[in-house]
Amino acid sequence: MSIDGVWSSDIGGAYGWEAIGTIFFEKGRLLGGGRNHYSSGRYREKPDGSITFHLDFNQFGKKRALFGRKSEHLSIDIKARLNEKGNTILGEATMPGHSEYSIAVRFRKRGALPE
């Protein structure tokens, strides 16, 4: 099942899920953004429903601390799984070489890509 489409993105925090932006998945490529960031990267789907992502996360304006640091640019890896309905992806984000920090991530499908 392809994940191509428009998805919302959330991160897990102390008070539950926090909406952070929108991501567009298309044929192994991702582009997204929010109020003070944008992301680009690649993903790979496997037949068992697991998905691996690598993205470059860029912040502007007021920066938030992620993975124990405030930075304009972060490289992020995500290991995730698509649910059986094909409408939710749950996973864990880490920085390459810094597995001591992780952030829970959730993507929820919002629609198809425009033609």
C-alpha positions as CSV (number, residue, x, y, z in Angstrom):
1,M,0.0,0.0,0.0
2,S,1.5,3.3,-1.1
3,I,1.6,6.2,1.4
4,D,1.6,8.8,-1.4
5,G,-0.6,11.7,-0.3
6,V,-1.1,14.6,2.1
7,W,-0.4,13.9,5.7
8,S,-0.5,15.8,9.0
9,S,2.6,15.4,11.3
10,D,2.6,15.3,15.1
11,I,5.2,14.8,17.7
12,G,4.7,13.2,21.1
13,G,5.3,15.5,24.1
14,A,4.7,15.8,27.8
15,Y,1.0,16.7,27.2
16,G,0.2,14.3,24.3
17,W,0.4,14.7,20.5
18,E,1.3,18.2,19.2
19,A,0.5,19.1,15.6
20,I,3.6,20.5,13.9
21,G,2.8,20.6,10.2
22,T,1.9,19.0,6.9
23,I,3.9,16.6,4.8
24,F,3.5,15.5,1.2
25,F,4.7,12.0,0.3
26,E,5.2,11.1,-3.3
27,K,7.1,8.2,-4.9
28,G,9.8,8.0,-2.2
29,R,10.2,11.8,-1.7
30,L,8.8,14.0,1.0
31,L,8.3,17.7,1.4
32,G,6.7,19.5,4.3
33,G,6.5,22.5,6.5
34,G,4.8,24.3,9.4
35,R,4.7,27.6,11.1
36,N,8.5,27.9,11.6
37,H,10.1,25.0,9.7
38,Y,10.3,23.1,6.5
39,S,11.6,19.5,5.7
40,S,12.7,17.6,2.7
41,G,13.8,14.0,2.3
42,R,13.3,10.5,1.2
43,Y,11.4,7.4,2.5
44,R,11.3,3.7,1.7
45,E,8.3,1.5,2.2
46,K,8.6,-2.2,2.8
47,P,6.0,-4.9,2.1
48,D,5.6,-5.6,5.9
49,G,4.3,-2.1,6.5
50,S,7.5,-0.7,7.9
51,I,8.8,2.6,6.6
52,T,12.2,4.3,7.0
53,F,12.6,8.0,6.5
54,H,15.6,10.3,6.3
55,L,14.8,14.0,6.3
56,D,16.5,17.4,6.6
57,F,14.7,19.6,9.1
58,N,15.2,23.3,8.9
59,Q,14.0,25.9,11.4
60,F,13.6,29.6,11.1
61,G,12.3,32.3,13.4
62,K,11.8,31.0,16.9
63,K,13.6,27.7,17.2
64,R,12.5,24.9,19.4
65,A,14.8,22.4,21.2
66,L,14.7,19.0,19.5
67,F,16.9,16.1,20.5
68,G,18.4,18.2,23.3
69,R,19.6,21.0,21.1
70,K,18.3,24.2,19.3
71,S,19.6,24.2,15.8
72,E,18.6,25.7,12.4
73,H,19.3,22.4,10.6
74,L,18.9,18.8,11.8
75,S,19.2,15.5,10.0
76,I,16.6,13.1,11.2
77,D,16.0,9.4,10.7
78,I,12.6,7.9,11.4
79,K,11.7,4.2,11.8
80,A,7.9,3.8,11.5
81,R,5.0,1.5,10.7
82,L,1.8,2.0,8.7
83,N,-1.4,0.8,10.4
84,E,-3.6,-1.8,8.7
85,K,-6.1,0.8,7.5
86,G,-3.3,2.7,5.8
87,N,-4.2,6.0,7.4
88,T,-1.8,6.4,10.3
89,I,2.0,6.0,10.6
90,L,3.6,5.7,14.0
91,G,7.3,5.8,14.6
92,E,10.4,7.1,16.4
93,A,12.6,9.9,15.2
94,T,16.3,10.0,16.1
95,M,19.4,12.0,14.9
96,P,22.0,9.8,13.2
97,G,24.7,9.1,15.8
98,H,22.6,10.3,18.7
99,S,20.2,7.4,19.6
100,E,20.1,8.5,23.2
101,Y,17.4,11.0,22.2
102,S,14.2,10.0,20.4
103,I,10.9,11.6,19.7
104,A,7.6,9.8,19.0
105,V,6.1,10.8,15.6
106,R,2.7,10.3,14.1
107,F,1.6,11.0,10.5
108,R,-2.2,10.9,9.7
109,K,-3.4,10.8,6.1
110,R,-5.5,13.8,5.1
111,G,-6.0,13.3,1.4
112,A,-4.7,12.4,-2.0
113,L,-2.1,14.5,-3.9
114,P,-3.5,16.9,-6.3
115,E,-3.1,15.9,-10.0
